[in-house]
């Protein structure tokens, strides 16, 4: 979770550096009842002189079996 939140902050900072505005729209989990939670997602909208565009951040947990 710490890595996810850090990366989300970096996305927002990047938008400001590009003279645009990145807005965090939502955060949610994707997955299925069979597999459980697979990805933690954040959805952003970038608004700048070119208009508005959506971008997404996905984080998954790597399972290591030994």
C-alpha positions in Angstrom: 0.0 0.0 0.0 2.9 2.4 0.8 4.3 1.9 -2.7 0.9 2.4 -4.3 0.3 5.7 -2.5 3.8 6.9 -3.2 3.4 6.2 -6.9 0.0 7.9 -7.0 1.6 11.0 -5.4 4.3 10.9 -8.1 1.7 10.8 -10.8 0.0 13.9 -9.4 3.4 15.7 -9.1 4.2 14.8 -12.7 1.0 16.4 -13.9 1.9 19.7 -12.1 5.4 19.6 -13.6 3.9 19.2 -17.1 1.8 22.4 -16.5 -1.4 20.3 -16.3 -3.7 19.2 -13.6 -3.8 15.5 -12.6 -6.9 14.7 -10.5 -7.4 11.5 -8.7 -10.8 10.2 -9.6 -11.1 6.9 -7.7 -9.2 4.0 -6.2 -10.6 0.5 -6.3 -9.7 -3.2 -6.4 -10.3 -5.5 -9.4 -10.6 -9.2 -9.3 -13.1 -12.0 -9.2 -14.8 -14.2 -6.5 -12.7 -17.1 -7.6 -9.3 -15.3 -7.6 -10.0 -12.6 -5.1 -8.4 -9.2 -5.3 -5.9 -9.0 -8.2 -5.1 -5.4 -8.8 -5.4 -2.2 -6.8 -6.2 0.6 -9.2 -6.2 4.4 -9.2 -7.8 6.4 -12.0 -6.6 9.9 -12.8 -7.7 12.6 -15.3 -5.0 14.9 -16.8 -6.3 18.2 -17.9 -4.0 20.5 -19.9 -3.9 22.7 -23.0 -4.6 19.5 -25.1 -7.8 18.7 -23.3 -8.6 15.9 -20.8 -7.2 12.3 -20.8 -7.6 9.4 -18.4 -4.7 7.4 -17.1 -4.6 4.5 -14.7 -2.2 3.0 -12.1 -2.4 -0.7 -11.3 -0.5 -2.5 -8.6 -0.6 -6.3 -8.0 1.1 -8.4 -5.4 3.7 -10.9 -6.6 3.2 -14.3 -5.1 6.4 -16.3 -4.6 6.0 -20.0 -3.9 9.1 -21.8 -2.6 
